[in-house]
Amino acid sequence: MYHQILLKYWGYSQFRPLQEDIIISIANGNDTLGLLPTGGGKSITFQVPALAKEGICLVITPLIALMKDQVENLKKRGIKATAIYSGMTKHEIDLNFENCIYGNVKFLYLSPERLGTEIFKERVKKMKINLIAIDESHCISQWGYDFRPSYLKISELRDIVHDVPFLALTATATPEVVDDIQEKLHFQKKNVLQKSFERKNLVYVVRHVEDKLKYLVKIISKVKGSGIVYVRNRKKTKEIAVYLRENKITADYYHAGLSHELRNRKQENWKNNRIQVIVSTNAFGMGIDKPDVRFVVHLDMPDSIEAYFQEAGRAGRDEKRAYAVLLYHEEDKKKIHQRIERSFPEISKIKDTYHALGNFFQIPVGGGKNNVYEFQISDFISNYKLELIKTFNSLKILQREGYIELTDELDNPSRIIFLMNREDLYKFQVSHVKLDGFIKLLLRSYTGVFHDYVIIDENELARKVNTNRDIIYQYLLSLGRYKVINYIPQKKTPLVVYTEERLDEKALYISPENYKNRKERFTNRVNAMLEYATESTICRNQYLLRYFGEKDPYQCGNCDICLKRNELDLSTYEFDIIVNELKVILKRNPIKLEDLVDSVSQKEEKTIKVIRWLLDNNKIHYDDNNLLNWK
């Protein structure tokens, strides 16, 4: 049955590794944690079993852009799906819930902060839920790299929706996060289905370079095919894309601040190989399934191994050779440590930001709970003379403490729904001849407008009748005034959701212990990323797999460290034995070179090769007395 569904809706005759195991586990009613690497096809694992059963699948995800993409993709396959998230009108939310209860909707995508609302708690009781899928499930763990307090509400669904399995999904999780996810979601018994994080076709490389841009051009000229270049800020995306074009490389830039239309156009140009390289912030890549990406280059260091692994993993999904390259400069060490301090402003600053935010929205103490506010951070910092980075990070800490939710910039396209039924609409058209032609244009252009909100494009409508957008806009407003349609114009803004009522100064509590623990965990993740970048003896693949808790991973033989080691003409086994012996001796006492060589059990010639390699890679050094030391 599952293979038939896969073939009918997705056109595949076989599941990818582990997908079917997860589906069978869910079908047997077991709570399941599925660990699949980026590009491993996580969505199939809940979409297929949900289609096989009567009822609706509830999908919880914090990524609104991904949520919208998946809903659109399901609709294109003839599967009814909808989404509810902050930024929608009350009427849209109400209508969506009604369709989930009385319509034939198979998938309801929901942002986690909606779980705490009364309307959701009441309406979900009336739905026939067949599965609850939790994407990005690492967000439930305070040990994870993207903790979201709203995820802690998910387990409360067990009191409302009985005997329905939970499927938790993530691409990256350390062993402690794996345990934490199952505990926080109240799994009946531990049940982890995990594919190895190893990507045999992906070659990991770190290059220590003085001029990153010059080296970037060198990489692109050597590795044919399309690629992604990741940087940390929006301004750099454009500057680097321009630099690449000046060097005869077809490139474009991408970030969340661009319009929906522009982002889509850039995405499509890259996906269809009209441009070779996309330079982007980490906003790019979610939900984009381009299998033939040959390289991913990080010009700036991510904050964690988890983030790096997920972004690097967008290369080589077609199982052919691809490269994940991190470019490193000594300055990066200083920058990443500065990032730690900027990410954790003083508690007094965080409290000041919270009170300024309440005043900015004019929320009285005790009010605001579950209210959604449009939020332009530039206006906020200008009003209160605040520093951008510290303010943004203060808001993120307030989110982690559970007081607010801060969304990324949302690009909500224009939507309409017809409020009149067909009979009343016909009477209206007869009595309002001037609007009759425009109503017919809407009905010809869009389907389903009597039952659901439908995305419209004012520019496309204007092109169809050879007029301009403003005239279309005025017609839509007119129909809205006559209550023929409900028209929601396009809006592009981040949002703040108050998940708790506004507190006064004395009641606001930022736990010093939580603050200290989170800063320590963030620092540990940053240091692990820094260690990966500066490591010169451990195979890159081994380092990454050990970080994610895999036991005794193989050396890949292809990364920059393995290739350097291969030049010594020693087997991996011989190299490791000599290194381990040298480490034990040198950590005990500094020693002369000739005494060191004599102390190792292996052949002198091989030992000298390894010592030379360790010196070249700054793992050992001579002290002032010309004795060798382990660094």
N, C-alpha and C positions, 0 to 999 in steps of 0.2 A: 504493500500500500504506500509506504513512504517513498519508494523508488518511483512509483507512478506519479505522485504529487511533485516530486523533484523534476521529473521529465516534463510533466504537463506545464508547470509554471516557470521553471527555470531552464529547461532544455538540456539538463545534464542527466546522463544515464547512471553515473556513479557519484557517491558521496566522497568528499575529501577525508583523509585520515581523521578519525575520532568523531566526526560529525554524527555518524550513525550510532556509535556507542552512546553518545550523549542523548540522542533522540530516544533510543530504547530505554535508557535509564529513566527519562522523564515519563515515557509511556507507561512504565511500570509503577509510576506514582512516587518515585524517589526524588527527594530534594537533591540537587546536583550542582556542583561547582565545575564549570568547564573552563579550562585554561587553554586558550588557542592563541597563537601568536598573531600579530597584525597580518591581515590578509588571509587568515585561516578559515574565514567563512562563518563567523559567529552567528550572524542573523539567521542563517539556514537552520541552526539547531533549535530555535524556538518557532520559526515560521512554519516549518514542515509539520511538526507534531501538532501545532495549534490548528492547522488546516484539516488534520485528520480527525479532529474531534468536534463535537457540537459545542457551541459557545464561543466566547471571546477571549483573546490573549491580552493580558495587561503587560505592557512593556515600559519599564522605568529607566530613563536615561537623562543625564544632565546636559547632553549635547543637543541643543535645540536645532542647530543646522543639520545635524545627522538625522535627527528625528524627522524633520521635514523631508529630507532626501529619501528616507526609507518609506515614508507614507506615499510619496509620489511614485517611487519604484513599484510598490505593491499595487497601487491604482493602475499603473501601466500594464500590469500583469492580470488585470481584471479582478483583483482582490480588494475588498472594501476595507479601508483603514483610515484612521483619523488620529489627530494629535491635540492635546490640551496642554498649554504652557502659559507662563506669565506673558502678558502683553495682548492677550485675546480679550475681546469685549465679553461682558456678562452674557449677552445674547448668544454669542458664538459658543461659549462654554456650555450654556444651558442646552442649546440645540445639539451639540456633539454628544452630551450625555444622553439625551433623549434617543438619538440615533443608535447609541450603544445598547440601550435597553430594549427598544422596540424595533430597531432596524436590523439589517443583517451584517453589521460591522464585525469583522473578524479580529482586528488589531486596534487597540487603543494605546497610543504612545502618550506618556505622561511625564512631565518633569517632576522631580522628587518633592519640591516644595508644595505641589498641589495636593499631596497625600494628607496633609494636616488640615485641609479646608473642610468645613462642615458639608458643603454641597457634594464633595467627592465621597465623604463617608456615608452620606445618605443614599446617593445614586448607585454606588458600587454594590450595595446590598441587593439591588434589583437586577443586577447583571448576572448572566450565567458565565462565570469566569472558568476557563479550562486550564489556564497556565499563567503563572506570574514570572516574567523574565526580567532580570535586573542586569542591565548592561553597565559597563564600567564599575563593576561591583567592588573594586579596590577602594572606591570613594567612601565605603562604609567603615573603613579601618583607620583609626588614628595613627597606626603604624605606616599607612600607605602614603603615597606622595601627593594625593589630591583629596584629602578628607573633606566630606560634606555632611554636616550634622543632619540635614534633612533626610539622608539615607537611613538614619537610625529609626525613622518612623516606619520603615518598610515592614519590619517584623510585626507591627501592630495590625497589619492586614490579616494575620492568621486568626485574630479574634473576630474578624468580619467575614472573611472568605475561608470556609472550612474545607479540609481535604483536597486542597489544590497544591500541586508541587511547585516549589520555587526552583528556577534555573538561574543561577548567578554566573555571569560571564565576565572575563577580563583577559586582556592580552599580556599583562605583566603583573606578577605578584611574587614577593619573596615568601619563604615558608611561613614566617610569622603572620603575614597578611592573609595567606591562604587559610590558616587556622582561625584568624579573627573574623573573616568574612562568614564562615560557617557558624561561628558562635553568635555573632551579632544578628544573623538571619534566623537563628533558632532552628538550625537543621535538626531533624529527628535523629539522624546518625551521619557521621562524617562520610562524605562521598565526593571524592575529587577525581575527575577525569582530565588527564593532562597530557598534552602532546609536548614532546621535548622542545625546548626553546631553540634548539640547534637549527641553524639555516646553513646547510652544507654548501649551497651555491653562493652564499654571501661572503665576500672577502672583506674583513675588517682591517682598516689601515689608519694609523695615526702618523701624521707628519709634523715634525717640529720645524717651522719655517719662519723666516724673517718677513717675507712679503707674501701674505696670504692670497691676495688677488692675482698676483703673477703666477703663483702655484696653481690657483684655481683654473686659470686659462690652460695651463699645462695638462691638468687632469682631463679637462673637457676635450682637448685636442687628441688625447691618447685614447680615451674611452668613448667609442662611438655610441650613439643612441641617446635617448632622452634622460634627463636627470632633474633632481631637485636640489637647490642650494638653500639651506636654512640659516637665517640670521635672527637676531633678537629684537630689532626694532623696525618699525614701518619705513622710516626714512631711508635706512640702509638698503631695503629691498629695491627701491627705485634706483639708487646710486649704483648698486652693483649690476643691475640689469643693463643700465646705460653703459657701464664699463665693459661688460661682456659684448654688447652690440658694437662698441668701438673696436673690439678685437675680433670682429667678424663672426660672432656667435649669435644665433637667433635666440633671444632671451626676452622674458617679460617678468613683471613683478606682481605680487599678490599679497594682500593683507585684509583683515576684517573691516578696515575703514572704507573700502571701496564699495560702490553700489552693487546691488544684487546682479544687475544686468552685466556690469563690467566684469565682476568675478566669474560669472558663468561663461562670458565670452573668452576670457583668458584661459579658464579651465579647459574649454572645448578646443581652443587652438593648440594647447599643450597635449591634450589627450589624443588629438588627431594628427600629432607630429608636424603641425604647421610652425611651431616653435620647438626648439630643442630643450631649453632650460627654463624652469620657473624658479625665481628667487622669492622666497617667502618667509614670513614669520611662521610660528607653529600653528597658525590658523589653517594652513593648507595641508590637505591629505586625508582628513577625516571623511570616510565614505567614498573616497575616490579610488576606484579599482582599476588602475592601469597596470597590467601585468608586466610590461616590457620596460620598466624603469631600470636603466643600467647603472646609475650611480646616484647616491645621496651624499652630499657634502655638507658638513657643519662648519661654517666659518666662525660661529660663536659657540661656546660650550653650553649645553643644556644644564639645568639644575640637578638632574638626577640620571642615574643609569636607566631607570624605567622610561623616562621621557626620551632619552637617546635611543634606546633599543626599539621603542615604538616607531620613532621617526625614521631611523635607519632601516627598519624592517619594511619600509614601503618600496625598497629596491628589490628587484629580482623575484617578483611573485610568480613569474612564469617558470621558475625552477632553473633558469639559465644563469650563467655566471654574472654577478653584479657586485658593485663595490660600495662599501659604507666608509667614507673617509672623514676623519676629524682633523682639522688643521689647528695646530696649537702653537702659541707663542708664549714666552715667559710672562708677558704682560697679563695673560689670561688668568694666571694664578692670583694676581692682585685684584683683578676685576671681579673674579668669582667670590673672593672673600669680602669685597665691598658689598656685593649683592646680598650676602648673609645679613650684614648690618642693616642695609636698606629694607630688607624683607621683614625685619622685626623692629619697628619703631618702638620707642618707650611707651609703657602702658598709659602714662598721662596723655601722650599724643593721640593714642587710640581713643581714649575717652573724649578728648576734645573733638576729634573727628565725628564721633557718634552724636554728640550734642549739636554740633554745627549742622549735621545731616538732618536731624529732627527739626531744627529751626529753618533749614533751607526748604523743607517740604511743608513747614507750618503744621507739624503734627503735635497735638497736645499730649502731655504726659498721660499714659493710660490708653492712648488711641493708636490707630494705624495698623493693628494686627491683620495680616493677610492682605493688606492694601498694596497695590502695585503703583510705582511712581516712575515716570520717565526721568532719566538722569543723564545729564551731560557733565562729565567730571570737570571739563574746562570751565563751565559756568560756576560750578561749585567752588573750585579752588580760587577762581578770580574773586568771587563774592567775599570769601573769608581769608584771603591772602595766605593760602596754604601751599605747601610744597607738593608737587605732583606725585613723585615716587612714594614718599612717606604716606601721603593720603591714600593712594591706591592700595598700598600694603596694609594700612590700618583697616580699610574696608574689607580686605580679604581675611584679616584676623577676626573682625566682627562677624564675618560669614562663618568662619570655623568655630566661633563660640556660639553660633546658633541664633544670633540676633537679627541678621538680615540675610538675604540672598542677592548677589550681584550677578546679573547676566552679562554675557558678552554683548557686543553691539548686534542688535537684531535688525534684520532687514525684512520687515513684514510687507509683502506686496499688497496691492489693492484687492479687496474682496467685495462681492455682492451676493445678496440672496433676494429672491422675489418674495414679498410679504403677501401679495394678493394671490388668490388661486386663479386658475386659468379663466374661469367664467367671469369673475370680477375684473380681471385684467382686460378681457375682450371689451367689456362695457366701457372701461376707462379709455381704451384705444379709440373707440368710436367717438367718445365725447372730447378727446384731446388729440385731434388730428396732427398737430405739430410735433407731438411726441411719439406718434405711432411708428414712424420710420425708424427712430432710434431704438424703440423697444424691440422691433423686429430684428434689428442689427444684433442686439444682445442675445436674443433667443437663437438666432442663426449661428452665432459665434461660440456660445457656451451651452453645455448640457448640464442637467442636474441642478439648475438654479432655483427650483421650487422646493428642494428638500435640504439643500446644504449650501454653505458659503463656498463660492467658486472664485478662484484667483483670476483676476482680469488684468489686461494690459492696455492702459489708455492710449499709449502710442500706437499699438497695433490696431486698435479700433479707429484711430484717426487716419491711419494709412489706408484702411479699407474703404473709407468714404471720402478720402482726399481732403481732409481738413486738419486742424491743429489740435494738440492735446487739450488746450484750455477750453475749447468749445465742447469737447467730449466731457471734460470735468464738469462744466456748467450743466450739461444735460443730466449727468449722474446726480448732481446735487438737486436738480429739479425733481427727478423721480423720487429722490429721498424725501423731499419736502411733502410730496403727495402721498407718502407712505406706500408707494408702489414697490420700492426696493429698500433694503438697508445697504448703504454704501459706506465702506470703511476705506478711506484713502490710504495710500502707501505711507508707511512711516518707518524711519530708520533711527533707532535710538537704543542705548543700553537701558536696563531697568533695574530698579531697586525694589525688592519685596521685603516688607517687614514681617518676618516669621513670628515675632513676638511683639506685644504692645510696646510703645516707647516708654522707657524707664527714666526716672529722674537721676540726677548725678550720683546720689548716694546708693541707689539700688543697682546701678550698672556695675557688674562684677566681671572683671577679666582675670581669670584664675592665674596667679603667678606660677603655679605648678604646671598648668597646661602650657602656658607661654614658654616656660623654661624647657619643658619636655619637647615641645614642637620645635623650638629653636635648635635643640640638640639633635633631633632627628633630621631636621633640614640640613644642619651642618654636616652630619654623618653622610647624608646622601650626596651633598656637594663634594665632600672629601673623597667619596668613592669614585665620583666622576673624574675628579682631579687625579686620583691614583691611576685610573684607567688611562688617562691621557699621558701620564708621565712614566707608566710602567714600561720596563724594557727587557724583562726576562720571561714573563708569563704570557703564553699564547692569548691573543685577544679573545678568541672564542671561549677558551677555558675560563678566562676571567669573568666574562659575562654569564656563562652558564653556572659557574659556582655562586655568583651573586644571587641567582635565582634558585639556588638550593639544589642544583643537579650534582649528583655524586660522580666522582671520577670521570669527568668529561674528557674526550680525546683532544689532543692538540690538532688544530685544523691543517697545519702544514702549508697554509696559504697566506696568512696575515703577515704584516711587516716583520713581526718578531720571529715567527717561524722561518720566514725566508732568510733573515739574517743568520739565524742559527744553522740553517741548512748549508750556508756557505762554509761552515767549519768542517764539513765532511764528517760529522758525527751523528750517530743515531740519537733520537730523542731520549732513549733510555740511558745511553752513555752520558749525554750532556747533563741530564737531571741528576745522575749519581754523583758526577764530579761537582756540580754546583752545590748539592746538599752537603757533601763532605767539606768543601771550601767554606761554606757558611758556618758550619759548626766550629771549625778551627778558628776562623777570623773573628767570630763573635766572642770567642774565649779570650784571645790576646792578639795584639798586633804582631806581625811576624815577617821575617825577611823572605824575599821571593824564593830563593833556593831551598830554604827550610820548608816553606809552604808546599812546593812541588814534591819534596821528599815525603811529606806527611800524608799525601793523597795516595790511595791504593791503586789508582788507575795508571796507565802508561804516561810517562813524562811528556811525550809529544802532545798527547791529547789534553793533558792537564794544562799545559802552557797555552794551547789554543783557547781554552775556556777562560783562563785568567785574563788573556789579552782581550777577549770579548767582553768580559765583565768590566775591565778598565775602560774600554771604549764606550760602554753604555752607562758609565758612572755608578755602577753598583758597588765597586770597591775603589779605594784610592790609596796613594802613598801619603803618610804623615810626614811631619818635619824631620823625623829620624830615619826616613827612607824605609819605613816598615809598612806593610800592607794592612789596611783596615777594611772591615765591611761598613758600608755607609749606613 
